[in-house]
Amino acid sequence: MIKIEIKEGENIERALKRYKRKHRNVQIMQNLRESRYFTKPSVKRRREIQKAAYIQSLRDQEEV
């Protein structure tokens, strides 16, 4: 999770610019890690389904 602390008297556009820069850099690193090794499409799909099931279970627990 990216956190941006706004300094006192700082312009909101400047803080937003810092946030965008950090977000862009994080995405680049994630893509580099993913492309380091080849993963089969079936494995990617399986991971996405597992991730979705996990997130759904967390949401279900919040509702209870």
N, C-alpha and C positions, 0 to 999 in steps of 0.2 A: 504494500500500500504506500502510495506516495504522499508525503506530508510536506506542505509548504507553510512555513511560518511567515506571516506578514509582519514586517517590522513597523514600528510606530511611525506614522507619517509617510508610509510607502504608498506609492501609486498602485491602484488595483491592476492596471494594465501591466505594470512591471512584474507583479506577482504572478499574474496569469501567464506571462511570457516565460517565467522561470518554471512554472508548472508544465507548460507544453514542452519545454526543452527536456525536463526530467522524464516526462512520459515517453517522449520520442526515444530517448536513450535506453530506457528500460525495454521498450519494444524491440529495439535493435539487438540487445543482448539476448532476449528470449528467442528471437529468430536464429541467431547464431548457434545457440545451444541446441535448438531443434534440428538444425540442418547439419549438425556434426556427424550424426549417424543416420543411416537410412532406416526408416520404419515402414513396414508394409501398410498399405491402406486399411487392411482388415484390423490391424493392431491399433491404428489411429481411431477407427470407428469404435472399437471396443473400449478404448480409454475414454472417448467422449461420452459413450453411454454410461460408463461407470461414474464419471464425473457428474453427469446429469442426475443419476440416481442418488448420489451422495448429497448433492445440493438440495434435491427434492426432499430427502429424509431430514435434512436440517430445517427446511421450511415447515415440514410437517410437525417437527418437535416444537417449533416456535408457536404454532397455532394451538397446541395442546395446553 
